[in-house]
Amino acid sequence: MLDYAALRAVMMVVQTGSFERAALALHVTPSAISQRVKQLEERLGAVLILRGNPCTATEKGEWVCRHMEHVGMLETELFGQLPALLAPDQPGEKVTLHIATNADSLGTWFLKAISGFSTGSNYLMNIAVDDQDHTADWLQRGRVLAAVTSLEKPVQGCRVTPLGSLRYRATASPDFIARHFAAGVTEARLSQAPALTFNQKDRLQHQWLSSVFGAPVVHPTHWLPSTQSFVDAALLGMGWGMNPEMLVRDHLASGKLVELVAETALDIPLYWQVNKLAAERLKPMTQAVVDVARGVLVQG
C-alpha cells in the first residue's frame, strides 16, 4: 500500500521549499513532516529530498511529485462529480501543475495560452523555463507533465503536437550598425561586434550565422538571461541579437531596430509534448496552447 500521507509530505516540502512551510500547509508539525519523509526514504532506500534552502527534489523525488499531481487531478475530477465526499468546511485542495517552456515563448505567446486555461480551472501553475532544446529533458526526468520543446520526436510516454515556428530576426540599432558594420555585415566584422546571448545553452546566434554565412563565427558577447532585456539592449546599441519577430516588429517598422542582413529570418519549430497519463485530463490546456500558438506562430 502506498503511504499517501508521506507522499503528500514529500510533494509539499518540494513545492514550498521547506519542512516548516509544508507543515503549515498540511496542518501538522514540522517533526511529523520530517518523520514521514524519513520513513518513506528508508522504505525506498533512496533520498527523495535534498535538504537545503530551498529544499529540492532528487530525480526519484520528482517522480513522487508527478505521481501526486496525477492523484490530485483524479481527486479534483472525483470531487467535481461527487461533491458530498468533501466535508462542508473542507475546501478542495488546489493542484499545482508543473510545465516547462522556453523563455521566448513565455515572453511572447505562451502566457496568454496558459492564463486562458488557468482562469477556467482550479489548477495552479508552476512554469519552469529552459532553452527549447532542453525542455524535453524535464519531461524525460519526470520533472514536468508537459512542455513546449523543439523536439519533434515524442519523449517516451508523451504525446506530441506541432505548434508552428517562432520566427527570429537578427537585429541591432542603427547606431550599432553604423559603429560596427559601416562597410557591411561581414564575417570579419561579426567576429569583433558584440552579440547578445541568453545563456550557455542559447544556440540561436550560432544557427543564424551558420545559415547566412555557411559557418559559425566566433564573436564576443554580452550575457543577458531575459527576453525583454534582449530587445532593450538592442535598442540601446549594446549588441546585436536574435529577437522574436513578435517583439521587434514595431521597432523594425519604426526604424529603431534594423536587420543585420535583410530578410534572413530564423524559424524555430516548436512542439507541445504532454505526459500520456495526464493527456486526457489536460486536454483543455493542450487546446488552449494549440489555439494560441497556431494563431501567432509561423505555420507550414
PyMOL commands that set and color helices and strands:
alter all, ss='L'
color gray80, all
select helices_A, chain A and resi 4-16+19-26+30-44+59-81+83-85+103-118+135-140+174-180+187-190+204-213+227-235+245-254+276-279+283-296
alter helices_A, ss='H'
color red, helices_A
select strands_A, chain A and resi 49-50+56-57+96-101+124-129+146-149+158-172+195-197+221-223+241-244+258-259+266-275
alter strands_A, ss='S'
color yellow, strands_A
deselect
rebuild
show_as cartoon
